Amino acid sequence: REEQIMRWNTMIIAAAMAVLLSVPVFGAGTSRASGALLSQAYRLLDQGDIAGAKTQFIDIIQLHGGDQAALLGLATCLYLDGDTARAKRTLNIVLQRNEACAYAHALMGNLLLREKDYAGAEQAFRRAIREDPKRPSYRNNLGVLLRETGDASGAEAAFREALEQDSGYAEANYNMAACLVSKGRSEYRGARRYYRAARR
């Protein structure tokens, strides 16, 4: 269980970094010092220093009245800290300003899944996919939800779709292998192939 949580947190950080680095930092006139703060916060998050990154994101938000990239970074840190309520409040601020923010919907889905609000989580994941259909992590998240709710065929389809977008995506390969193992010995050979891909 602990290993699974660590793997999930690593995946969340990787997904966050991929998205956060694509979000425009600030509007026109932003100082280099402010941009440097955000870059430093990203670097701390990427290194797994959640407390340090959270402090930096809060500083940026206080300076700039709630920059979207900093809010998303803060919500990610709060999620990883287990502070579900504050993470949801932070994401709601983002979604009130930009309801098409796919990463905010995806992270909200993770929070709702943690609370076992399966219907809400599925809605959030599907909205994230609709807003950003090319990001495989969102389909992988949907697959995790469907597997947890007993929809094995739906989960497998979601993992396969994620791997169609990125065949080297470790988490989706691992999840696909687990799906095949659950089907029985006849699928073990195929499962080993996905396990090997997950470990590369």
Helices and strands as residue ranges (DSSP letters): H 2-20, H 32-46, H 50-64, H 68-81, H 84-97, H 102-114, H 118-131, H 136-148, H 152-165, H 170-183, G 185-187, H 188-199
